[in-house]
Amino acid sequence: MRKANFEVPAEVIGGFSEKMLELGLNNSITGRTENDEIEIEVLYEKDESDQVDELEEYLDELISELEEQEEEEDDN
């Protein structure tokens, strides 16, 4: 069994959680970082590596969108 750890901003946890469910990945919340990001551990088999990669890319997209929104708010 392999393990991947994610640090997910609270603002995007809903979308991230939905994607984990959609991909059928075994996961658990393991804690919270100093920056209030939620720590999530995903356990997976080698044949699920593509799903974990997809989840990682999705999280990157969510974070990019969040940063863009914050920049727009700062500009106003």
C-alpha positions in Angstrom: 0.0 0.0 0.0 1.3 3.5 -0.9 0.6 6.7 0.8 0.1 10.3 -0.4 -0.3 13.3 1.9 -2.1 16.5 0.9 -2.3 19.9 2.6 -5.7 21.3 1.5 -6.7 24.9 2.2 -10.0 25.0 4.1 -11.6 27.2 1.4 -11.4 24.3 -1.1 -11.9 21.3 1.1 -15.4 20.7 -0.3 -14.3 20.4 -3.9 -11.3 18.3 -2.9 -13.4 15.9 -0.9 -15.9 15.5 -3.8 -13.0 14.6 -6.1 -11.7 12.0 -3.6 -15.1 10.4 -3.4 -15.5 10.5 -7.2 -12.1 8.7 -7.6 -12.9 6.2 -4.8 -9.7 6.8 -2.9 -9.3 5.6 0.7 -8.5 8.7 2.8 -8.4 10.2 6.3 -8.0 13.6 7.8 -4.8 13.5 9.9 -4.5 17.0 11.2 -4.1 20.7 10.5 -1.1 22.7 9.5 0.1 26.0 11.1 -1.5 27.7 8.1 -4.9 26.1 8.9 -4.6 23.8 5.9 -6.2 20.4 6.4 -3.9 17.4 6.3 -5.3 14.5 4.4 -3.7 11.1 3.9 -4.6 8.9 0.9 -3.8 5.2 0.9 -3.7 3.6 -2.5 -2.5 0.7 -4.5 0.0 0.9 -7.4 -2.8 0.6 -9.9 -4.5 3.7 -8.4 -1.5 6.0 -9.1 -3.3 7.7 -11.9 -6.2 8.6 -9.7 -3.8 10.1 -7.1 -2.1 12.1 -9.9 -5.5 13.3 -11.0 -6.3 14.4 -7.5 -3.0 16.2 -7.1 -3.6 18.1 -10.4 -7.1 19.0 -9.3 -5.8 20.3 -6.0 -3.3 22.5 -7.8 -6.1 23.9 -10.0 -8.2 24.6 -6.9 -5.3 26.4 -5.2 -4.6 28.4 -8.3 -8.2 29.5 -8.6 -8.2 30.5 -4.9 -5.0 32.5 -5.3 -6.6 34.3 -8.3 -9.7 35.2 -6.3 -7.6 36.5 -3.5 -5.5 38.7 -5.9 -8.7 40.1 -7.4 -10.0 40.9 -3.9 -6.7 42.6 -3.0 -7.0 44.7 -6.2 -10.4 46.0 -5.2 
